[in-house]
Amino acid sequence: MDFRDDSRLLCAIITGAGSRAFSTGADIRKMLPFIKEKRGQMLPGTIMRGLGVWKPIIAAINGLARGGGLELALACDLKIAAENAAFGQPEIKLGLIPGWGGTQRLPRAIPLAKALEMILTGEPIDAQEAYRLGLVNKVVPLPELLPTAQQWADNLCSLGPLALRAAKEAVIRGLDVDLESGLRLEQQLFEPLLDTEDFEEGTRAFVEKRKPQFRGK
């Protein structure tokens, strides 16, 4: 919520502590009983479900991303994986299905056959397979993971924040509608940008052959 609502924050990087795991999901002994007890009740919104964030979010995946960990990565916009990363939806082995977006986002991110294989068997894939499938954008050695994510974030922060948010919203919301409706949505998000100071600055900087100084206005 703080990131979403603070206009000074332009991009986020999500990563795990240490080098072994990005996130291995819910604690089976503690969290799953809590979720069972609270089912049907309103739980706090997250980027996985219930919290719309149009600012760009980068996942720096520094190890295992299993269960809710993979679902968290799937909810991010750009994904950089360390060479030791592994990805899986093992919920089926607990008699469950992914409950925080895995059944919906994974088939939108990779070929359906492979998504079904991961969800129905619970078997993981490694970082190189994730890259081959298009699940992640880049694979780097672990020591280069955070510097690479920071470089990507710095690049995003140098661009027009209003345009970045509109672009993300157009893509994400457009996935759920037909092409004609998506084109109308794109136009609705495109036209207001023509009246912004950022658009004026961007075009002026292009003509003057300099780097634009966007202000999010």
C-alpha positions, -999 to 999 in steps of 0.1 A, spaced: 0 0 0 28 24 9 46 18 -24 14 21 -44 3 54 -29 37 72 -25 43 93 -56 80 95 -48 84 57 -53 86 48 -89 97 12 -91 100 -17 -66 124 -47 -64 112 -78 -45 138 -104 -34 144 -129 -7 169 -128 22 201 -147 18 209 -169 -13 188 -200 -9 152 -189 -14 132 -161 -29 102 -175 -12 90 -211 -5 54 -200 1 32 -205 31 44 -222 63 26 -255 61 23 -259 99 12 -224 107 -1 -205 77 -22 -231 61 -43 -237 92 -48 -199 95 -59 -197 59 -84 -226 65 -97 -208 95 -101 -175 77 -115 -189 44 -143 -167 30 -132 -138 51 -115 -107 37 -78 -111 40 -53 -82 34 -49 -74 -3 -16 -83 -19 -2 -79 -55 -12 -115 -59 -48 -108 -53 -68 -77 -44 -42 -50 -46 -38 -32 -80 -4 -16 -84 3 0 -118 39 9 -110 65 -15 -123 77 -43 -99 108 -64 -105 113 -98 -90 150 -106 -82 146 -144 -77 176 -155 -56 168 -192 -51 137 -213 -46 104 -198 -57 78 -225 -48 41 -223 -41 32 -188 -30 67 -178 -38 62 -185 -75 28 -168 -73 45 -137 -59 70 -138 -87 42 -142 -113 25 -111 -99 57 -90 -107 62 -74 -141 98 -82 -148 116 -113 -134 154 -117 -131 166 -151 -118 198 -163 -103 213 -194 -118 204 -213 -86 167 -204 -89 140 -231 -92 103 -227 -97 74 -249 -87 37 -252 -77 38 -281 -53 3 -276 -38 -11 -307 -55 11 -328 -33 -7 -314 -3 -41 -321 -17 -46 -285 -27 -43 -262 -57 -24 -229 -60 -46 -204 -42 -29 -170 -49 -30 -168 -86 -9 -198 -98 -37 -215 -118 -44 -182 -136 -11 -164 -140 11 -194 -148 -9 -204 -180 -8 -168 -191 30 -167 -187 41 -199 -203 27 -225 -227 -5 -242 -214 9 -277 -216 39 -268 -194 18 -248 -170 -5 -278 -166 25 -301 -161 38 -279 -133 4 -275 -116 -8 -311 -120 25 -329 -110 39 -303 -86 74 -309 -101 97 -279 -103 118 -264 -132 152 -248 -130 162 -213 -140 173 -221 -175 140 -239 -182 121 -210 -168 140 -187 -192 134 -209 -222 97 -209 -214 96 -171 -210 87 -173 -173 117 -151 -165 133 -123 -185 170 -130 -177 192 -155 -158 224 -142 -142 250 -155 -117 238 -149 -81 264 -121 -73 250 -102 -103 213 -106 -94 207 -75 -73 230 -52 -93 212 -63 -125 178 -57 -109 190 -23 -96 202 -14 -131 168 -23 -146 150 -3 -119 173 27 -125 164 26 -161 127 24 -154 130 53 -130 145 75 -157 114 71 -179 81 89 -176 62 74 -146 28 83 -159 35 65 -192 49 35 -174 18 31 -152 -5 36 -182 15 10 -202 13 -16 -174 -24 -9 -169 -31 -12 -206 -13 -46 -208 -27 -61 -176 -63 -51 -180 -62 -58 -217 -54 -95 -211 -89 -99 -197 -109 -84 -227 -113 -90 -264 -90 -72 -288 -115 -45 -297 -122 -36 -261 -84 -37 -254 -78 -12 -282 -104 11 -267 -87 8 -233 -54 16 -249 -68 47 -265 -84 58 -232 -50 55 -215 -30 70 -244 -49 102 -250 -46 118 -215 -8 114 -217 -8 139 -246 -18 167 -221 10 160 -196 42 179 -189 61 146 -192 50 143 -229 61 179 -236 94 173 -219 99 139 -237 93 153 -271 113 185 -264 143 164 -251 142 142 -282 144 173 -305 171 188 -284 190 155 -283 193 154 -245 180 131 -217 145 140 -206 138 150 -170 104 136 -163 84 148 -132 53 126 -133 31 155 -142 
